[in-house]
Amino acid sequence: MISVAKIAKHYGGTTAVDDVSFDVQPGVVTGFLGPNGAGKTTTMRMILGLDRPTSGVATINNRSYADVPAPMREVGALLDAKAIQTGRTARDHLRWLNRAGNLPSGRVTEVLKMVELSDVADRRVAGYSLGMFQRLGIAAALLGDPETLILDEPSNGLDPAGMRWIRDFMKDMAAQGRTVFVSSHLMGEMQQSADQVIVINRGRLVADVDVEQLFTSAAQVIVQSPRSDELRVLLVDHGAKIHQTTSEATVGNESQGMDPAHSALRVAGLGAPRIGELAAANRIPLYELTPEQTDLETAFLALTEQETLGVEALHDRGER
Protein backbone atom coordinates (compact mmCIF):
# COMPACT_ATOMS: atom_id res chain seq x y z
CA MET A 1 0.00 0.00 0.00
CA ILE A 2 1.13 3.55 -0.74
CA SER A 3 0.31 6.18 1.89
CA VAL A 4 0.74 9.91 1.35
CA ALA A 5 0.17 12.13 4.41
CA LYS A 6 -0.02 15.93 4.20
CA ILE A 7 2.73 16.02 1.60
CA ALA A 8 3.79 19.35 0.11
CA LYS A 9 6.51 20.57 -2.23
CA HIS A 10 7.55 24.19 -2.65
CA TYR A 11 10.09 25.57 -5.11
CA GLY A 12 10.85 29.03 -3.80
CA GLY A 13 7.56 30.88 -3.97
CA THR A 14 5.94 28.25 -6.19
CA THR A 15 3.79 25.48 -4.70
CA ALA A 16 3.84 22.29 -6.78
CA VAL A 17 2.00 20.06 -4.27
CA ASP A 18 -0.09 21.47 -1.43
CA ASP A 19 -0.93 19.37 1.67
CA VAL A 20 -2.06 16.24 -0.21
CA SER A 21 -3.11 13.02 1.57
CA PHE A 22 -4.35 9.72 0.11
CA ASP A 23 -3.87 5.94 0.24
CA VAL A 24 -3.41 3.60 -2.71
CA GLN A 25 -4.76 0.17 -1.87
CA PRO A 26 -3.55 -3.20 -3.23
CA GLY A 27 -5.79 -5.25 -5.47
CA VAL A 28 -7.19 -2.37 -7.51
CA VAL A 29 -5.96 -0.11 -10.29
CA THR A 30 -5.78 3.43 -8.92
CA GLY A 31 -5.72 6.21 -11.52
CA PHE A 32 -3.94 9.47 -10.71
CA LEU A 33 -5.57 12.27 -12.71
CA GLY A 34 -4.97 15.97 -13.10
CA PRO A 35 -4.26 18.61 -15.75
CA ASN A 36 -0.72 19.16 -16.95
CA GLY A 37 1.22 20.84 -14.15
CA ALA A 38 -1.20 19.64 -11.47
CA GLY A 39 1.58 17.96 -9.44
CA LYS A 40 1.16 14.31 -10.45
CA THR A 41 4.77 13.58 -11.42
CA THR A 42 6.13 15.59 -8.49
CA THR A 43 3.99 13.54 -6.12
CA MET A 44 5.19 10.28 -7.66
CA ARG A 45 8.81 11.43 -7.41
CA MET A 46 8.33 12.20 -3.72
CA ILE A 47 6.83 8.75 -3.12
CA LEU A 48 9.92 7.25 -4.77
CA GLY A 49 12.36 9.42 -2.83
CA LEU A 50 13.57 11.27 -5.94
CA ASP A 51 12.33 14.61 -4.58
CA ARG A 52 12.38 15.55 -0.91
CA PRO A 53 9.01 16.81 0.39
CA THR A 54 8.95 20.28 1.90
CA SER A 55 6.61 18.77 4.48
CA GLY A 56 4.63 15.59 5.03
CA VAL A 57 5.60 11.98 4.40
CA ALA A 58 5.07 9.28 1.79
CA THR A 59 5.46 5.57 2.57
CA ILE A 60 5.27 2.27 0.72
CA ASN A 61 4.13 -0.60 2.94
CA ASN A 62 4.70 1.62 6.00
CA ARG A 63 8.31 2.49 5.10
CA SER A 64 9.84 5.35 3.17
CA TYR A 65 11.36 4.28 -0.13
CA ALA A 66 14.85 5.07 1.21
CA ASP A 67 14.35 2.47 3.96
CA VAL A 68 13.37 -0.36 1.60
CA PRO A 69 16.29 -2.88 1.67
CA ALA A 70 15.72 -4.28 -1.84
CA PRO A 71 13.80 -1.58 -3.74
CA MET A 72 13.47 -3.40 -7.07
CA ARG A 73 11.90 -6.39 -5.36
CA GLU A 74 9.26 -4.22 -3.66
CA VAL A 75 8.62 -1.31 -6.03
CA GLY A 76 8.65 -1.08 -9.82
CA ALA A 77 8.47 2.39 -11.32
CA LEU A 78 8.17 3.97 -14.76
CA LEU A 79 8.59 7.75 -14.76
CA ASP A 80 10.47 8.52 -17.98
CA ALA A 81 10.60 5.67 -20.49
CA LYS A 82 13.25 7.36 -22.65
CA ALA A 83 15.72 7.98 -19.82
CA ILE A 84 18.10 5.24 -20.97
CA GLN A 85 21.30 4.98 -23.00
CA THR A 86 20.01 4.58 -26.54
CA GLY A 87 23.18 2.88 -27.78
CA ARG A 88 22.31 -0.26 -25.83
CA THR A 89 20.00 -3.03 -26.85
CA ALA A 90 16.90 -3.64 -24.78
CA ARG A 91 18.35 -6.90 -23.50
CA ASP A 92 21.61 -5.25 -22.42
CA HIS A 93 19.73 -2.45 -20.69
CA LEU A 94 17.67 -4.92 -18.68
CA ARG A 95 20.71 -7.09 -17.90
CA TRP A 96 22.49 -4.05 -16.47
CA LEU A 97 19.51 -3.23 -14.25
CA ASN A 98 19.16 -6.88 -13.30
CA ARG A 99 22.74 -7.07 -12.07
CA ALA A 100 22.35 -3.78 -10.17
CA GLY A 101 19.36 -5.24 -8.34
CA ASN A 102 21.04 -8.62 -7.76
CA LEU A 103 18.10 -10.36 -9.43
CA PRO A 104 17.87 -13.83 -11.05
CA SER A 105 19.51 -13.86 -14.50
CA GLY A 106 16.51 -15.53 -16.17
CA ARG A 107 14.24 -12.66 -15.24
CA VAL A 108 15.34 -10.56 -18.24
CA THR A 109 13.98 -13.10 -20.71
CA GLU A 110 10.76 -13.39 -18.70
CA VAL A 111 9.96 -9.69 -18.66
CA LEU A 112 10.84 -9.21 -22.33
CA LYS A 113 8.26 -11.88 -23.12
CA MET A 114 5.71 -10.28 -20.80
CA VAL A 115 5.92 -6.92 -22.59
CA GLU A 116 6.12 -8.53 -26.03
CA LEU A 117 9.59 -7.21 -26.94
CA SER A 118 11.39 -10.55 -27.35
CA ASP A 119 11.63 -10.21 -31.14
CA VAL A 120 13.35 -6.79 -30.95
CA ALA A 121 15.30 -7.30 -27.72
CA ASP A 122 18.68 -7.32 -29.49
CA ARG A 123 18.10 -4.13 -31.46
CA ARG A 124 19.58 -0.84 -30.27
CA VAL A 125 16.83 1.11 -28.56
CA ALA A 126 17.74 4.27 -30.50
CA GLY A 127 15.46 2.93 -33.23
CA TYR A 128 12.53 2.19 -30.93
CA SER A 129 9.19 3.94 -31.21
CA LEU A 130 7.78 5.74 -28.18
CA GLY A 131 5.43 2.83 -27.57
CA MET A 132 8.36 0.40 -27.56
CA PHE A 133 10.19 2.62 -25.08
CA GLN A 134 7.10 2.44 -22.86
CA ARG A 135 7.08 -1.35 -23.00
CA LEU A 136 10.80 -1.46 -22.19
CA GLY A 137 10.23 0.85 -19.22
CA ILE A 138 7.49 -1.44 -17.95
CA ALA A 139 9.78 -4.43 -18.40
CA ALA A 140 12.38 -2.69 -16.23
CA ALA A 141 9.74 -1.99 -13.58
CA LEU A 142 8.82 -5.69 -13.53
CA LEU A 143 12.34 -7.08 -13.14
CA GLY A 144 12.12 -7.54 -9.38
CA ASP A 145 8.55 -8.95 -9.53
CA PRO A 146 7.49 -6.12 -7.19
CA GLU A 147 4.29 -5.90 -5.17
CA THR A 148 3.94 -2.18 -5.95
CA LEU A 149 3.89 -0.58 -9.40
CA ILE A 150 4.07 3.18 -9.96
CA LEU A 151 3.57 4.11 -13.61
CA ASP A 152 3.59 7.65 -14.99
CA GLU A 153 1.66 7.88 -18.28
CA PRO A 154 2.35 4.27 -19.37
CA SER A 155 -0.09 4.50 -22.31
CA ASN A 156 1.69 7.46 -23.87
CA GLY A 157 2.67 6.63 -27.45
CA LEU A 158 0.95 3.25 -27.58
CA ASP A 159 -1.19 2.26 -30.54
CA PRO A 160 -4.73 0.88 -29.92
CA ALA A 161 -3.40 -2.67 -29.55
CA GLY A 162 -0.77 -1.43 -27.11
CA MET A 163 -3.36 0.47 -25.09
CA ARG A 164 -5.45 -2.67 -24.81
CA TRP A 165 -2.35 -4.56 -23.73
CA ILE A 166 -1.43 -2.07 -20.96
CA ARG A 167 -5.06 -2.01 -19.81
CA ASP A 168 -5.13 -5.81 -19.48
CA PHE A 169 -1.68 -5.80 -17.91
CA MET A 170 -2.66 -3.36 -15.15
CA LYS A 171 -5.86 -5.25 -14.38
CA ASP A 172 -3.93 -8.51 -14.21
CA MET A 173 -1.33 -7.02 -11.85
CA ALA A 174 -4.07 -5.72 -9.56
CA ALA A 175 -5.90 -9.07 -9.69
CA GLN A 176 -2.72 -10.65 -8.33
CA GLY A 177 -3.03 -8.42 -5.27
CA ARG A 178 -0.43 -5.86 -6.26
CA THR A 179 -0.68 -2.12 -5.67
CA VAL A 180 -1.02 -0.41 -9.07
CA PHE A 181 -0.77 3.40 -9.13
CA VAL A 182 -0.92 4.93 -12.61
CA SER A 183 -1.12 8.50 -13.85
CA SER A 184 -2.66 9.34 -17.20
CA HIS A 185 -4.21 12.14 -19.21
CA LEU A 186 -6.09 9.62 -21.37
CA MET A 187 -9.53 9.67 -19.77
CA GLY A 188 -11.00 6.99 -22.00
CA GLU A 189 -8.26 4.59 -20.98
CA MET A 190 -8.64 5.35 -17.28
CA GLN A 191 -12.39 4.87 -17.54
CA GLN A 192 -11.76 1.34 -18.80
CA SER A 193 -8.81 0.56 -16.50
CA ALA A 194 -9.16 2.24 -13.12
CA ASP A 195 -11.22 1.08 -10.15
CA GLN A 196 -10.29 4.07 -7.98
CA VAL A 197 -9.32 7.59 -9.02
CA ILE A 198 -7.37 10.28 -7.21
CA VAL A 199 -7.72 13.72 -8.78
CA ILE A 200 -5.46 16.70 -8.10
CA ASN A 201 -5.51 20.20 -9.54
CA ARG A 202 -3.02 22.99 -8.89
CA GLY A 203 -1.27 20.69 -6.44
CA ARG A 204 -4.36 20.17 -4.29
CA LEU A 205 -6.44 17.03 -3.77
CA VAL A 206 -9.81 17.34 -5.51
CA ALA A 207 -11.25 13.82 -5.22
CA ASP A 208 -10.39 10.34 -3.96
CA VAL A 209 -13.30 8.09 -4.94
CA ASP A 210 -14.08 4.93 -6.83
CA VAL A 211 -14.94 5.45 -10.48
CA GLU A 212 -18.66 4.80 -10.06
CA GLN A 213 -18.89 7.39 -7.27
CA LEU A 214 -17.16 9.90 -9.51
CA PHE A 215 -19.70 9.29 -12.26
CA THR A 216 -22.58 9.65 -9.80
CA SER A 217 -21.26 12.90 -8.36
CA ALA A 218 -20.84 14.42 -11.82
CA ALA A 219 -24.06 13.09 -13.37
CA GLN A 220 -26.61 15.68 -14.42
CA VAL A 221 -30.31 15.52 -15.16
CA ILE A 222 -32.31 17.87 -17.38
CA VAL A 223 -35.63 18.70 -15.72
CA GLN A 224 -38.40 20.86 -17.16
CA SER A 225 -41.49 22.02 -15.31
CA PRO A 226 -44.11 24.80 -15.54
CA ARG A 227 -43.20 25.52 -11.90
CA SER A 228 -39.44 25.58 -12.38
CA ASP A 229 -38.76 28.25 -9.73
CA GLU A 230 -40.55 26.22 -7.08
CA LEU A 231 -38.82 23.03 -8.24
CA ARG A 232 -35.42 24.74 -8.08
CA VAL A 233 -35.91 25.66 -4.42
CA LEU A 234 -37.13 22.16 -3.59
CA LEU A 235 -34.17 20.43 -5.23
CA VAL A 236 -31.58 22.77 -3.72
CA ASP A 237 -33.11 22.14 -0.27
CA HIS A 238 -32.43 18.43 -0.87
CA GLY A 239 -28.77 18.92 -1.79
CA ALA A 240 -28.92 19.46 -5.54
CA LYS A 241 -26.83 21.94 -7.47
CA ILE A 242 -28.45 23.78 -10.38
CA HIS A 243 -25.88 24.54 -13.06
CA GLN A 244 -27.87 26.30 -15.77
CA THR A 245 -31.37 26.88 -17.05
CA THR A 246 -31.20 26.27 -20.79
CA SER A 247 -31.63 23.20 -22.92
CA GLU A 248 -32.43 22.26 -26.49
CA ALA A 249 -35.84 21.11 -25.33
CA THR A 250 -36.57 24.54 -23.88
CA VAL A 251 -35.61 26.28 -27.11
CA GLY A 252 -37.77 23.92 -29.10
CA ASN A 253 -40.74 24.38 -26.80
CA GLU A 254 -40.43 28.17 -26.98
CA SER A 255 -40.73 27.94 -30.76
CA GLN A 256 -43.97 26.01 -30.19
CA GLY A 257 -45.43 28.74 -28.00
CA MET A 258 -44.51 27.40 -24.54
CA ASP A 259 -43.99 30.01 -21.84
CA PRO A 260 -40.23 30.78 -21.54
CA ALA A 261 -40.71 30.69 -17.77
CA HIS A 262 -41.05 26.92 -18.14
CA SER A 263 -37.27 26.73 -18.30
CA ALA A 264 -35.24 23.57 -18.00
CA LEU A 265 -32.99 22.98 -15.02
CA ARG A 266 -29.66 21.17 -15.28
CA VAL A 267 -29.47 19.35 -11.95
CA ALA A 268 -26.42 17.70 -10.33
CA GLY A 269 -26.29 15.84 -7.03
CA LEU A 270 -29.64 14.07 -7.35
CA GLY A 271 -30.54 11.24 -9.69
CA ALA A 272 -33.59 11.23 -11.94
CA PRO A 273 -35.57 8.79 -9.71
CA ARG A 274 -35.12 11.01 -6.64
CA ILE A 275 -36.03 14.15 -8.56
CA GLY A 276 -39.18 12.46 -9.83
CA GLU A 277 -40.12 11.33 -6.30
CA LEU A 278 -39.67 14.83 -4.86
CA ALA A 279 -41.67 16.43 -7.67
CA ALA A 280 -44.50 13.91 -7.26
CA ALA A 281 -44.58 14.30 -3.47
CA ASN A 282 -44.95 18.08 -3.90
CA ARG A 283 -47.40 17.79 -6.82
CA ILE A 284 -45.05 19.59 -9.22
CA PRO A 285 -45.65 18.48 -12.83
CA LEU A 286 -42.65 17.61 -14.98
CA TYR A 287 -42.45 18.01 -18.75
CA GLU A 288 -38.96 16.51 -19.00
CA LEU A 289 -36.76 14.30 -16.82
CA THR A 290 -33.69 13.27 -18.82
CA PRO A 291 -30.50 11.83 -17.29
CA GLU A 292 -27.41 12.83 -19.26
CA GLN A 293 -24.72 10.28 -20.04
CA THR A 294 -21.51 10.97 -18.13
CA ASP A 295 -18.02 9.76 -18.93
CA LEU A 296 -14.78 10.08 -16.98
CA GLU A 297 -13.62 13.07 -18.99
CA THR A 298 -16.82 14.99 -18.21
CA ALA A 299 -16.57 14.12 -14.53
CA PHE A 300 -12.89 15.07 -14.42
CA LEU A 301 -13.47 18.41 -16.11
CA ALA A 302 -16.35 19.22 -13.77
CA LEU A 303 -14.20 18.50 -10.72
CA THR A 304 -11.17 20.46 -11.87
CA GLU A 305 -13.32 23.38 -13.01
CA GLN A 306 -14.97 23.58 -9.59
CA GLU A 307 -11.56 23.47 -7.88
CA THR A 308 -10.13 26.14 -10.17
CA LEU A 309 -13.10 28.43 -9.56
CA GLY A 310 -12.73 27.91 -5.80
CA VAL A 311 -9.04 28.79 -5.82
CA GLU A 312 -9.65 31.87 -7.95
CA ALA A 313 -12.32 33.03 -5.51
CA LEU A 314 -9.85 32.71 -2.64
CA HIS A 315 -7.30 34.75 -4.59
CA ASP A 316 -9.93 37.42 -5.24
CA ARG A 317 -10.60 37.66 -1.50
CA GLY A 318 -6.89 37.61 -0.62
CA GLU A 319 -7.24 34.37 1.37
CA ARG A 320 -4.59 32.31 -0.38
C-alpha positions in Angstrom: 0.0 0.0 0.0 1.1 3.5 -0.7 0.3 6.2 1.9 0.7 9.9 1.4 0.2 12.1 4.4 0.0 15.9 4.2 2.7 16.0 1.6 3.8 19.3 0.1 6.5 20.6 -2.2 7.6 24.2 -2.6 10.1 25.6 -5.1 10.9 29.0 -3.8 7.6 30.9 -4.0 5.9 28.3 -6.2 3.8 25.5 -4.7 3.8 22.3 -6.8 2.0 20.1 -4.3 -0.1 21.5 -1.4 -0.9 19.4 1.7 -2.1 16.2 -0.2 -3.1 13.0 1.6 -4.3 9.7 0.1 -3.9 5.9 0.2 -3.4 3.6 -2.7 -4.8 0.2 -1.9 -3.5 -3.2 -3.2 -5.8 -5.3 -5.5 -7.2 -2.4 -7.5 -6.0 -0.1 -10.3 -5.8 3.4 -8.9 -5.7 6.2 -11.5 -3.9 9.5 -10.7 -5.6 12.3 -12.7 -5.0 16.0 -13.1 -4.3 18.6 -15.7 -0.7 19.2 -17.0 1.2 20.8 -14.2 -1.2 19.6 -11.5 1.6 18.0 -9.4 1.2 14.3 -10.4 4.8 13.6 -11.4 6.1 15.6 -8.5 4.0 13.5 -6.1 5.2 10.3 -7.7 8.8 11.4 -7.4 8.3 12.2 -3.7 6.8 8.8 -3.1 9.9 7.3 -4.8 12.4 9.4 -2.8 13.6 11.3 -5.9 12.3 14.6 -4.6 12.4 15.5 -0.9 9.0 16.8 0.4 8.9 20.3 1.9 6.6 18.8 4.5 4.6 15.6 5.0 5.6 12.0 4.4 5.1 9.3 1.8 5.5 5.6 2.6 5.3 2.3 0.7 4.1 -0.6 2.9 4.7 1.6 6.0 8.3 2.5 5.1 9.8 5.3 3.2 11.4 4.3 -0.1 14.8 5.1 1.2 14.4 2.5 4.0 13.4 -0.4 1.6 16.3 -2.9 1.7 15.7 -4.3 -1.8 13.8 -1.6 -3.7 13.5 -3.4 -7.1 11.9 -6.4 -5.4 9.3 -4.2 -3.7 8.6 -1.3 -6.0 8.7 -1.1 -9.8 8.5 2.4 -11.3 8.2 4.0 -14.8 8.6 7.8 -14.8 10.5 8.5 -18.0 10.6 5.7 -20.5 13.3 7.4 -22.7 15.7 8.0 -19.8 18.1 5.2 -21.0 21.3 5.0 -23.0 20.0 4.6 -26.5 23.2 2.9 -27.8 22.3 -0.3 -25.8 20.0 -3.0 -26.8 16.9 -3.6 -24.8 18.3 -6.9 -23.5 21.6 -5.3 -22.4 19.7 -2.4 -20.7 17.7 -4.9 -18.7 20.7 -7.1 -17.9 22.5 -4.1 -16.5 19.5 -3.2 -14.3 19.2 -6.9 -13.3 22.7 -7.1 -12.1 22.3 -3.8 -10.2 19.4 -5.2 -8.3 21.0 -8.6 -7.8 18.1 -10.4 -9.4 17.9 -13.8 -11.0 19.5 -13.9 -14.5 16.5 -15.5 -16.2 14.2 -12.7 -15.2 15.3 -10.6 -18.2 14.0 -13.1 -20.7 10.8 -13.4 -18.7 10.0 -9.7 -18.7 10.8 -9.2 -22.3 8.3 -11.9 -23.1 5.7 -10.3 -20.8 5.9 -6.9 -22.6 6.1 -8.5 -26.0 9.6 -7.2 -26.9 11.4 -10.5 -27.3 11.6 -10.2 -31.1 13.3 -6.8 -31.0 15.3 -7.3 -27.7 18.7 -7.3 -29.5 18.1 -4.1 -31.5 19.6 -0.8 -30.3 16.8 1.1 -28.6 17.7 4.3 -30.5 15.5 2.9 -33.2 12.5 2.2 -30.9 9.2 3.9 -31.2 7.8 5.7 -28.2 5.4 2.8 -27.6 8.4 0.4 -27.6 10.2 2.6 -25.1 7.1 2.4 -22.9 7.1 -1.4 -23.0 10.8 -1.5 -22.2 10.2 0.9 -19.2 7.5 -1.4 -17.9 9.8 -4.4 -18.4 12.4 -2.7 -16.2 9.7 -2.0 -13.6 8.8 -5.7 -13.5 12.3 -7.1 -13.1 12.1 -7.5 -9.4 8.6 -9.0 -9.5 7.5 -6.1 -7.2 4.3 -5.9 -5.2 3.9 -2.2 -5.9 3.9 -0.6 -9.4 4.1 3.2 -10.0 3.6 4.1 -13.6 3.6 7.7 -15.0 1.7 7.9 -18.3 2.3 4.3 -19.4 -0.1 4.5 -22.3 1.7 7.5 -23.9 2.7 6.6 -27.4 0.9 3.3 -27.6 -1.2 2.3 -30.5 -4.7 0.9 -29.9 -3.4 -2.7 -29.5 -0.8 -1.4 -27.1 -3.4 0.5 -25.1 -5.5 -2.7 -24.8 -2.3 -4.6 -23.7 -1.4 -2.1 -21.0 -5.1 -2.0 -19.8 -5.1 -5.8 -19.5 -1.7 -5.8 -17.9 -2.7 -3.4 -15.1 -5.9 -5.2 -14.4 -3.9 -8.5 -14.2 -1.3 -7.0 -11.8 -4.1 -5.7 -9.6 -5.9 -9.1 -9.7 -2.7 -10.7 -8.3 -3.0 -8.4 -5.3 -0.4 -5.9 -6.3 -0.7 -2.1 -5.7 -1.0 -0.4 -9.1 -0.8 3.4 -9.1 -0.9 4.9 -12.6 -1.1 8.5 -13.8 -2.7 9.3 -17.2 -4.2 12.1 -19.2 -6.1 9.6 -21.4 -9.5 9.7 -19.8 -11.0 7.0 -22.0 -8.3 4.6 -21.0 -8.6 5.3 -17.3 -12.4 4.9 -17.5 -11.8 1.3 -18.8 -8.8 0.6 -16.5 -9.2 2.2 -13.1 -11.2 1.1 -10.2 -10.3 4.1 -8.0 -9.3 7.6 -9.0 -7.4 10.3 -7.2 -7.7 13.7 -8.8 -5.5 16.7 -8.1 -5.5 20.2 -9.5 -3.0 23.0 -8.9 -1.3 20.7 -6.4 -4.4 20.2 -4.3 -6.4 17.0 -3.8 -9.8 17.3 -5.5 -11.3 13.8 -5.2 -10.4 10.3 -4.0 -13.3 8.1 -4.9 -14.1 4.9 -6.8 -14.9 5.5 -10.5 -18.7 4.8 -10.1 -18.9 7.4 -7.3 -17.2 9.9 -9.5 -19.7 9.3 -12.3 -22.6 9.6 -9.8 -21.3 12.9 -8.4 -20.8 14.4 -11.8 -24.1 13.1 -13.4 -26.6 15.7 -14.4 -30.3 15.5 -15.2 -32.3 17.9 -17.4 -35.6 18.7 -15.7 -38.4 20.9 -17.2 -41.5 22.0 -15.3 -44.1 24.8 -15.5 -43.2 25.5 -11.9 -39.4 25.6 -12.4 -38.8 28.2 -9.7 -40.6 26.2 -7.1 -38.8 23.0 -8.2 -35.4 24.7 -8.1 -35.9 25.7 -4.4 -37.1 22.2 -3.6 -34.2 20.4 -5.2 -31.6 22.8 -3.7 -33.1 22.1 -0.3 -32.4 18.4 -0.9 -28.8 18.9 -1.8 -28.9 19.5 -5.5 -26.8 21.9 -7.5 -28.5 23.8 -10.4 -25.9 24.5 -13.1 -27.9 26.3 -15.8 -31.4 26.9 -17.1 -31.2 26.3 -20.8 -31.6 23.2 -22.9 -32.4 22.3 -26.5 -35.8 21.1 -25.3 -36.6 24.5 -23.9 -35.6 26.3 -27.1 -37.8 23.9 -29.1 -40.7 24.4 -26.8 -40.4 28.2 -27.0 -40.7 27.9 -30.8 -44.0 26.0 -30.2 -45.4 28.7 -28.0 -44.5 27.4 -24.5 -44.0 30.0 -21.8 -40.2 30.8 -21.5 -40.7 30.7 -17.8 -41.1 26.9 -18.1 -37.3 26.7 -18.3 -35.2 23.6 -18.0 -33.0 23.0 -15.0 -29.7 21.2 -15.3 -29.5 19.3 -12.0 -26.4 17.7 -10.3 -26.3 15.8 -7.0 -29.6 14.1 -7.3 -30.5 11.2 -9.7 -33.6 11.2 -11.9 -35.6 8.8 -9.7 -35.1 11.0 -6.6 -36.0 14.2 -8.6 -39.2 12.5 -9.8 -40.1 11.3 -6.3 -39.7 14.8 -4.9 -41.7 16.4 -7.7 -44.5 13.9 -7.3 -44.6 14.3 -3.5 -44.9 18.1 -3.9 -47.4 17.8 -6.8 -45.0 19.6 -9.2 -45.7 18.5 -12.8 -42.7 17.6 -15.0 -42.4 18.0 -18.7 -39.0 16.5 -19.0 -36.8 14.3 -16.8 -33.7 13.3 -18.8 -30.5 11.8 -17.3 -27.4 12.8 -19.3 -24.7 10.3 -20.0 -21.5 11.0 -18.1 -18.0 9.8 -18.9 -14.8 10.1 -17.0 -13.6 13.1 -19.0 -16.8 15.0 -18.2 -16.6 14.1 -14.5 -12.9 15.1 -14.4 -13.5 18.4 -16.1 -16.4 19.2 -13.8 -14.2 18.5 -10.7 -11.2 20.5 -11.9 -13.3 23.4 -13.0 -15.0 23.6 -9.6 -11.6 23.5 -7.9 -10.1 26.1 -10.2 -13.1 28.4 -9.6 -12.7 27.9 -5.8 -9.0 28.8 -5.8 -9.6 31.9 -8.0 -12.3 33.0 -5.5 -9.8 32.7 -2.6 -7.3 34.7 -4.6 -9.9 37.4 -5.2 -10.6 37.7 -1.5 -6.9 37.6 -0.6 -7.2 34.4 1.4 -4.6 32.3 -0.4 
